[in-house]
Amino acid sequence: MILYTCPERELVVELHRAMISEAAIRSLRQAVGERNCITEPEQLRTYECDGLTSFRLTPAVVVLPETTAEVVEVVKVAHAHGLPLVPRGSGTGLSGGALPVPGCVLVGLARMKRILEIDLPNGWMRVEPGVINLEVSRRLAPEGYYYAPDPSSQSVCSIGGNVAENSGGAHCLKYGFTVNHVLGARVVLADGSVVELGGPVLDTPGYDLTGALVGSEGTLGIVTEVVLRVLRKPEATRTFFATFPSTDEAGNAVSRIIAAGIVPAAIEMMDRLAIVAIKAATGVDWPDVGAALLMDVDGPLAEVEHTAQEAVRIAREAGALLVRLPKDEAERQTMWKGRKSAFAAVGRISPNYMVQDGVIPRSVIAPVLREIEELATRAGLRIANVFHAGDGNLHPLVLYDARIHGQEELAEKVGGEILRACIRAGGSITGEHGVGADKAPYMGELFSEDDLATMALLRCSFDPEGRMNPGKIFPTPRLCGDRPGKYTPHPLEESGEAGRG
Amino acid sequence: MIPAFEAAAAHEPASVAEAARVMEQLAREGRRVGFVGGGTELELGAPPERIDAVVRTRGLRRIVEYQPADMVMVVEAGVTLAEMQAAAREHRQRLALDPPWPDRATIGGIVATGAFGPRRARYGAVRDLIIGVQLVRADGTVARGGGKVVKNVAGFDLPKLACGSLGTLGLIAGATFRLHPLPETSQTVVVSGLSPAEVVAMVSRVRAAQLEPVAAAALRGPSGYDLALCFEGFGKGVEQQIGTLRQLAPAARATEDAWARHDEVRTGGPLRIKVAALPSQLPEVDRLVAPLGLRFAWYATLGLGFASGASVEHAAGLIADARAELARRGGSLVVQAALSTLRVDPWGPPPPAFPLFERLKQNFDPDRRLNPGRFVGGL
């Protein structure tokens, strides 16, 4: 795993700047204006990591373009000087996708936040990448429409970041992920050319490059406009909260609800430790139990009345201790707030934690959870589980204390073992957070060399020089036209400025 | 069968490993290769320039894995949609995809052509249901993308790249799909005699009333459009939705007949056309398609339409005009099938992203041996 540690921050900035010529910096200033080209070490620190804070590297320069034309100028400067580019939205990503790489131009897109066009009769809108996810639905709410993907960070994460990571959220069980809701995009490629992929009208003849772009983690280009699918709000939503003696019964309830032909809008599970943390942080009056489920069904009123009733009946049969229905929308929101603040809540019961994003087939949730528990016990660490049970997307939070020598490394190791357990169970190493810098070392365990080389063919079609967000997703640098080579350490690693642990 | 495919030497591998060996052999010999599944869409695209060898997928017909509890099925390319549905039905599940010719159309072909039917309105296209793919590349390399879990963002989305790629990037040897539960009830109601503008208005009222039809197909007839709306789910929900619809359109009648008419449009010929526009643009689409004298079905919430029938005299010119008008509005027109006497470009001018298509094709198939000339822009 690449760990960028830089105790002598300013020295590192200087080192990186040495890799970017003064001429390049001058051109970048011209491209976006003096104010939007950041080179002050203090200000640069804001951009040294994303939501995965254990990986840090101070970039040498950050640009904040406001238009596609400015992005094109920036990319052309980088092209002319052979510099890598790292795009960044709100910086809430949890896999180090927006982590700077040595000598890069970091392109922050937060200033591109205009909503450009809304066409409700045809169910789409066009936005810039810096628009905040929740802002889209807020804007549509008065008309009774919304944007379906709802990552837990939706009040701060950007649409551009969602496109990069193919973000999910609790409600993607029924409605799908970002990729199912992006109809098209305008993309600036590494050579500064601008391409339009897809658009509001479906089925543009040719390859589905919109589908390939979403989830490519900034390695194919910089998205400067996105066409989103927007949906009419469902007539009704029914929510229930149910507690169980353990995750076994809760998992069984999930399987039986789904086997009954019910497609919940969302079905979330929390284990004992997660419940304790959420209670402490938010003050929700949940009982101390082994596991809890929070479930939404939505759709036409009679349909949801029926499915909610059925689901509650099945949950009781499966051993629910208590089933609680919110008496009004406010209480429903409180329940969901509890769930959505789970990560932050865990942060309050432990000095540090590391979140994993493995996915497993729904039918093996119970045995894999037990395996995770054994891993934790053996390592002497605590693990809280908060996850999207309907689609088997686990979020084990490995709790540790970085002040205790060796505990961070131990937590990393346990995290890696969890991912391996997910791979063995026929699952994946990431369901919605992306591979980024964090999980790139595990890609070789999930995919064969041939699989990865085939993915590289796509990459090379967009970015033959490999300058778009290099070092992310793929375990080793892959050069277009070459057979994948052995890992070569970066000069900074060799000099001891950055390490690989 | 179109001549290029007929004349070529045929290979029929019985396993993915054998398919890889065949592809490797054909690469060594420098052969140009075409792929054939159920043979339902061989007319799609330009006739390939020359095909030396055909790889048929009908030997690849195993259902590799099916865990009903996970609602995921892994199949080889030659499995037909009907076979897949039969296996899923035993567990009250289905692949929520309803393209034409389910008895013949294979999964590989459906992925390669991006085929779909009216339920796309609710469940999306193949791209929205596929979660994994196995490709045999031009040189025989077997590569996998995606996986066996519905939620998965590890690596590039090769499954989506395969959708609609028409055998120009590699042989689609197998695919993995998410399944949906079979609904308890399925009922269709038809609102008849609508003008194009009334179809648009009706769809907008349906949406305003928060009804959720799984399919909405407007079929053109002698006295206007018949809008067929299919509702699925649990009995009570379907009943309520149909009740609400009757308030919006008191003359709506319950009938399943509309789907037979719809299927005739989808499978008709010899000329078959697909149009794409915004849903609200039906009046313009109608005006452009009408002179062709074809039967026409319009997926009213998607903005996708299909026309089929005998070719009129000036069809080529009318198609060119319609295509230009649609393109101006951001839409497209694809000729899916036509008599060879009709001189018409099946795809029309390539989209702005074409330079990327070319680079992708170059990287996946550097010797340009896979279905050469068949895809958009002569790829």
Interface residues (C-beta under 8 A of the other chain):
Chain A: D119 P121 N122 G123 G144 E165 N166 G168 C172 G176 F177 V179 N180 L189 S193 V195 E196 L197 G199 P200 V201 L202 D203 T204 P205 G206 Y207 D208 L209 G211 A212 V214 G215 S216 R232 K233 P234 E235 S255 I258 A259 G261 I262 V263 G299 P300 L301 A302 E303 V304 E305 H306 T307 V359 I360 P361 R362 S363 H388 D391 G392 N393 G426 G427 S428 I429 T430 G431 E432 H433 G434 V435 K439 M443 L446 F447 S448 D450 D451 L452 A453 T454 M455 L457 L458 R459 C460 S461 F462 P464 I473
Chain B: Q67 P68 A69 D70 M71 V72 R92 G114 G124 R127 D128 L135 R137 T141 V142 A143 R144 G145 G147 K148 V149 V150 K151 N152 V153 A154 G155 F156 D157 L158 K160 L161 C163 G164 S165 L169 H180 P181 L182 P183 E184 V200 S204 R207 A208 Q210 L211 E212 G233 F234 K236 G237 V238 E239 Q240 Q241 K274 A276 A277 L278 P279 S280 T301 L302 G303 L304 R329 G330 G331 S332 V334 W347 G348 P350 P351 P352 A353 F354 P355 L356 F357 R359 L360 Q362 N363 F364 F375 V376 G377
